[in-house]
Structure formats: C-alpha cells, structure tokens
C-alpha cells in the first residue's frame, strides 16, 4: 500500500442514483420484493409510489390513502431489519417529525393522509434513510459484500382492508431508486461499517385511558422515538401526557401536547400534527447549534428504558424507534 495519506471518505467517493425495476401491486394486495444490486455503499432509497382507485367506495380505512401500504422493509439475508415501517407510521410520523437528515423529510406532493375518492390517483412517495444523515457517514451498507443480500420489500394491504365497503379496488406501482457512494480505492478511506442505522415500527393496542408503559428493547443506541396516538385522516390528540424515563425513576422528558407544539415549532419550524408525539434524543437534528450529536441513549447501559403515555381512551399506539445498532463484526468481506 502507498505511504501517501488516505484522502478520506468525502474525497474518495462519488454519489450516484440509479433506477431499479418497478414493483407492481398484486391484484387484491400482497407482497412484492427485490434484491438490491451489488453496487457501492448504500445511502438511501427513493420510492416513487402511486395508487389508483376504481369502483365504488362507500366506507374506507380511517388512515386514508397510506393504508394501502401495509409494510415497507429493507432487510438483510441474516434477518436484520434496517427499515420496517407501515404506510401510516411513515406518513403520519416519520416524514413529519424533525428528521436527522439535516432537513425536515417532508415530500410536498405526498397524499398519504388523504381520504380516497373513486377513480383518483394518489402520491405515496417515500424516502428510506440508510445513512444516518447528510453529515455523519454512519449506517452505510457495503452492497458489494458477496455474503450480504439486501432486500427491499413492499407489502400492499388487501383491497378489502383499505376500501371497507362498496367493492372498490386499487392498483399500485412502486418505482425505487437506489442512492449510493462508490467504494473508495483505499480501504483507509472507508466509512465506519460496524454500525447499522435502524428504523423499526411497533403497533400496540391500549385498552383504556389508564397510563400505559412502553418498554423499549434494550441494547441499541436510541436517536429518536416517534409515537402516534390518534393518527388517521381525521387526527386528534388521543393523549394528554408522555414521560420518558430510565432506570425507573430518572425522568428525562415530561411532555404535554401544548409543550410539544412549542418544541416542534422552535426546533423544526414545523407545526406538530395532531396525534404526533415526536421525541428527539440527539438534542438537535444532528447538524444543529450544539456542534455535535448529544443526548442519545445507549440502552445497553440501562436497567430499563420506558415511555409512560396517558391516552384519552382505547387507542392503537404507533411507536417508531430510530437507533444505531453496533455489530459484533462489520458487514464487509473477510
């Protein structure tokens, strides 16, 4: 190897975006998948998704158009979920929360929270961040590892669960684009490949207005937690208080809807959507005035990590966990 110093990741790579084959919704709903090509260091996926209604719509899913997307996943052949989110989780929470990308992640043309009308097309575009943000080269996946498969999976909800009565049907297409960086010629210029950036969604049924304790799985480094309590096409704040605590008694945050309105406006210059409960654990968007990421939570060092939410009644609680997962071994060829 040359004795010359390494150029570094930024000067040794080229950013590229390439289109991939379209995924067409099966008649009535179902699963579509494709393996990503072995090309470079995967940074993010851009999904152009369109659905079109036909037939008669009498009643429909309360979540609106985004209910047509049951789950989108990016997973590896070793069973690791990089991204696992429903259409509702993405459109009501992830894209509307303060993002780690250095920008707010909104897609202006999105119609995910629209109610469905007969013979109309809807834009459900999604951006899946693999890389942590526009500044920190964490989470990049080396697709050229022959031992590693990376699968994009789009599961389309069954028509009868989207258009509940009336006999309407849906067609849909997802056209992905893969954004990646070329691999540096000098291994010394590689970014860290021993950490995965994960975004995972849970859904929990809460039966009453009593306080509910959500126990975060421990082991990963938490960056963001996004809760949905009352999200749908006609949203409402179906919660009155959320406490984030560690080790049973150490309270980190104590939020009400009014206070979160202030925080989202102050930090993100956004209006908090009803039913949305975003909790940022970096102290900034990752590129903010603090100068570096701070206040993330390494749950491996804790006895427990909990959110205590007070709902207004029986609800479905959506929880999106955004994390860094350290790997025992980097996902690179040996």
C-alpha positions in Angstrom: 0.0 0.0 0.0 1.2 3.5 -0.7 2.7 5.6 2.1 0.6 8.5 1.0 -2.1 9.6 3.4 -5.7 8.5 2.8 -7.9 11.1 1.1 -10.8 10.4 3.3 -14.3 9.2 2.5 -15.6 12.6 1.2 -12.8 13.0 -1.4 -12.6 9.3 -2.4 -16.2 8.7 -3.4 -18.8 9.7 -5.9 -22.5 10.0 -5.1 -24.8 8.1 -7.6 -28.5 7.4 -8.0 -29.8 4.6 -10.3 -33.4 3.4 -11.0 -34.4 -0.1 -10.2 -37.2 -2.3 -11.6 -40.8 -1.3 -10.6 -42.7 -3.3 -8.0 -46.3 -3.7 -9.2 -49.1 -4.3 -6.6 -50.6 -7.8 -7.0 -54.3 -7.9 -7.7 -56.1 -7.5 -4.3 -52.9 -6.9 -2.4 -49.8 -8.9 -1.4 -46.0 -8.9 -1.2 -43.5 -7.6 -3.7 -39.7 -7.9 -3.2 -36.4 -7.4 -5.0 -32.8 -7.8 -4.1 -30.8 -4.6 -4.4 -27.9 -4.6 -6.8 -24.3 -5.1 -5.5 -23.1 -1.6 -6.2 -21.3 0.7 -3.8 -22.2 1.9 -0.3 -26.0 2.2 0.1 -27.0 5.6 1.4 -30.8 5.8 0.9 -33.7 4.5 -1.2 -36.2 6.8 -3.0 -39.5 5.2 -3.6 -42.0 6.7 -6.1 -45.3 5.1 -5.2 -48.6 5.7 -6.8 -52.0 4.1 -6.2 -55.2 4.5 -8.2 -58.8 3.7 -7.1 -61.5 2.2 -9.1 -65.1 1.1 -8.5 -67.3 2.2 -5.6 -66.1 3.5 -2.3 -68.7 3.6 0.5 -66.6 3.4 3.6 -62.8 3.2 3.9 -59.9 2.7 6.2 -59.7 5.6 8.7 -56.0 6.1 7.9 -56.7 7.1 4.4 -54.6 6.5 1.3 -51.5 5.5 3.2 -53.4 2.4 4.5 -52.7 0.8 1.0 -49.0 0.3 2.2 -49.1 -2.4 4.8 -45.3 -2.5 5.4 -42.1 -1.4 3.7 -39.0 -3.2 4.8 -35.3 -3.2 4.0 -33.7 -6.3 5.4 -30.6 -8.4 5.1 -30.2 -12.1 4.5 -29.1 -12.5 8.1 -32.5 -11.4 9.3 -31.6 -7.9 10.3 -34.3 -5.3 9.7 -32.7 -2.0 8.6 -36.1 -0.4 8.0 -39.5 -1.7 8.9 -42.4 0.7 8.8 -46.1 0.8 7.9 -47.6 3.4 5.5 -49.3 5.1 8.4 -46.2 5.1 10.5 -44.2 6.7 7.7 -46.7 9.3 6.5 -48.1 10.4 9.9 -44.9 10.2 12.0 -41.6 9.6 10.2 -41.9 12.1 7.4 -43.5 14.8 9.6 -41.1 14.5 12.5 -37.9 16.5 12.9 -35.5 14.5 10.8 -31.9 13.6 11.3 -31.2 14.3 7.7 -30.4 18.0 8.2 -33.7 18.8 6.5 -37.3 18.1 7.6 -38.1 15.0 5.5 -41.4 16.1 4.0 -42.4 15.3 0.5 -44.7 18.2 -0.7 -46.6 16.0 -3.2 -47.5 13.3 -0.7 -51.2 12.5 -0.3 -50.8 9.7 2.3 -53.3 11.2 4.7 -55.9 11.9 2.1 -59.3 10.2 2.1 -59.9 8.1 -1.0 -62.1 9.2 -3.9 -63.2 6.9 -6.8 -61.1 7.0 -10.0 -58.3 9.1 -8.5 -54.5 8.6 -8.2 -52.5 9.3 -5.0 -48.9 10.0 -4.5 -47.3 7.9 -1.7 -43.6 8.7 -2.2 -41.2 7.5 0.5 -37.6 8.2 1.2 -35.8 5.5 3.3 -32.7 6.8 5.0 -30.0 4.1 5.3 -27.2 6.6 6.1 -27.7 8.4 9.4 -27.8 12.0 8.0 -26.2 14.2 5.5 -23.2 14.8 7.7 -22.3 11.6 9.5 -21.3 8.6 7.4 -22.9 6.1 9.7 -25.2 3.3 8.7 -23.9 2.9 5.1 -24.1 -0.7 3.8 -21.5 -2.2 1.6 -23.6 -3.9 -1.0 -20.6 -5.4 -2.8 -20.1 -7.9 0.0 -20.9 -11.2 -1.7 -22.1 -12.7 1.6 -24.7 -9.9 2.1 -28.1 -9.7 0.4 -30.2 -6.6 0.9 -33.9 -7.0 0.1 -36.5 -4.2 -0.5 -39.9 -5.5 0.4 -43.2 -3.6 -0.2 -46.3 -5.3 1.2 -49.5 -3.9 -0.2 -52.6 -4.1 2.1 -55.5 -6.1 0.8 -58.1 -4.0 -1.0 -60.9 -5.1 1.4 -58.9 -3.6 4.3 -58.4 -0.3 2.5 -61.9 0.1 0.9 -64.0 -1.4 3.6 -67.3 -1.4 1.8 -68.5 -0.6 -1.7 -66.5 -3.1 -3.8 -63.7 -0.6 -4.8 -60.3 -1.8 -6.0 -56.8 -0.5 -6.0 -53.9 -0.7 -8.4 -50.4 0.5 -7.4 -46.8 0.8 -8.5 -43.6 1.4 -6.6 -40.5 2.6 -8.7 -37.4 2.5 -6.5 -34.2 4.4 -6.9 -31.0 3.5 -5.1 -28.6 6.2 -3.9 -25.1 5.1 -3.1 -21.5 6.1 -2.9 -18.7 4.5 -4.9 -16.3 2.4 -2.8 -13.0 4.1 -2.0 -10.0 2.6 -3.7 -8.1 2.8 -0.4 -9.6 0.8 2.4 -8.3 3.5 4.8 -10.9 5.9 3.4 -13.9 3.5 4.2 -16.6 4.9 6.5 -17.4 3.0 9.7 -19.1 -0.2 8.7 -19.7 -1.7 12.2 -22.9 0.2 12.9 -26.4 -0.1 11.3 -28.9 2.7 11.3 -32.3 1.1 12.1 -35.8 2.4 11.9 -38.4 0.0 13.3 -42.1 0.5 14.0 -44.3 -1.3 16.6 -48.0 -1.1 17.0 -49.6 -1.7 20.4 -53.3 -1.9 21.3 -54.1 0.1 24.5 -57.4 -0.9 26.0 -58.3 2.0 28.3 -57.4 5.5 29.4 -55.1 4.2 32.1 -51.3 5.0 31.9 -49.6 2.6 29.6 -45.9 1.7 29.9 -44.0 1.0 26.7 -40.7 -0.8 27.4 -38.1 -0.1 24.8 -36.0 -3.1 23.8 -32.5 -2.6 25.3 -29.2 -3.0 23.6 -29.2 -0.3 20.8 -28.3 3.4 20.9 -31.6 5.4 20.6 -31.7 8.5 18.5 -35.4 9.3 18.1 -38.7 7.9 19.3 -41.9 8.8 17.4 -45.3 8.0 19.0 -48.6 8.1 17.2 -51.7 8.4 19.5 -54.7 9.4 17.4 -53.2 9.5 14.0 -55.5 9.0 11.0 -57.0 11.0 8.1 -59.0 13.0 10.7 -56.4 13.1 13.5 -56.8 14.1 17.2 -54.6 14.2 20.2 -55.7 11.0 21.9 -53.1 11.5 24.7 -52.5 14.0 27.4 -49.0 13.3 28.8 -45.9 11.3 27.9 -43.0 10.7 30.2 -39.7 9.3 29.1 -37.7 7.7 31.9 -34.7 5.4 32.5 -33.9 3.2 35.4 -37.5 3.5 36.8 -37.1 6.9 38.4 -34.9 9.1 36.3 -37.3 11.2 34.2 -35.7 12.7 31.1 -38.8 14.3 29.5 -42.3 15.1 30.6 -44.4 16.3 27.6 -47.9 17.6 27.1 -49.4 18.4 23.7 -49.0 22.1 24.2 -45.4 21.9 25.2 -44.6 19.7 22.2 -46.3 22.3 19.9 -43.7 24.7 21.2 -40.7 22.4 20.8 -41.6 21.3 17.2 -42.1 24.9 16.2 -38.9 26.1 17.9 -36.5 23.3 16.7 -38.1 22.3 13.4 -40.0 25.4 12.3 -42.9 23.0 11.8 -46.5 22.6 13.1 -46.9 19.4 15.1 -49.6 17.2 13.6 -52.4 16.1 15.9 -51.7 12.7 17.4 -48.0 13.0 16.8 -45.6 12.7 19.7 -42.0 13.2 18.5 -39.1 12.7 20.9 -35.7 13.8 19.6 -32.8 12.2 21.6 -30.0 14.0 19.8 -30.7 17.4 21.2 -30.6 18.7 17.6 -31.3 17.4 14.1 -27.7 16.1 14.0 -26.3 19.2 12.4 -27.6 21.8 14.9 -26.1 24.5 17.1 -24.8 22.1 19.8 -21.9 21.3 17.4 -22.3 17.5 17.7 -24.9 14.9 18.4 -25.8 14.7 22.1 -28.4 13.2 24.5 -28.8 9.9 22.6 -29.5 7.0 24.9 -27.2 3.9 25.0 -29.8 1.5 26.3 -27.2 -1.3 26.8 -26.1 0.6 29.9 -29.6 0.9 31.5 -31.7 -1.3 33.7 -34.8 -0.2 31.8 -35.9 2.4 29.3 -39.6 3.3 29.3 -42.2 5.7 27.9 -45.3 6.2 30.0 -48.2 7.6 28.0 -51.6 8.7 29.2 -54.2 8.0 26.5 -57.7 9.5 26.4 -59.2 6.1 25.8 -58.7 2.9 23.9 -56.2 3.5 21.0 -53.7 1.9 18.8 -50.3 3.3 19.8 -47.7 3.6 17.0 -44.1 3.6 18.0 -41.2 4.2 15.7 -37.7 3.5 17.2 -34.8 5.1 15.4 -31.5 3.6 16.5 -27.9 2.8 15.9 -27.2 -0.9 16.3 -23.5 -1.9 16.9 -22.4 -5.0 15.1 -20.2 -7.7 16.5 -18.4 -7.8 13.1 -18.6 -5.3 10.3 -20.7 -6.2 7.2 -17.6 -6.3 5.0 -15.9 -9.2 3.2 -13.3 -11.1 5.2 
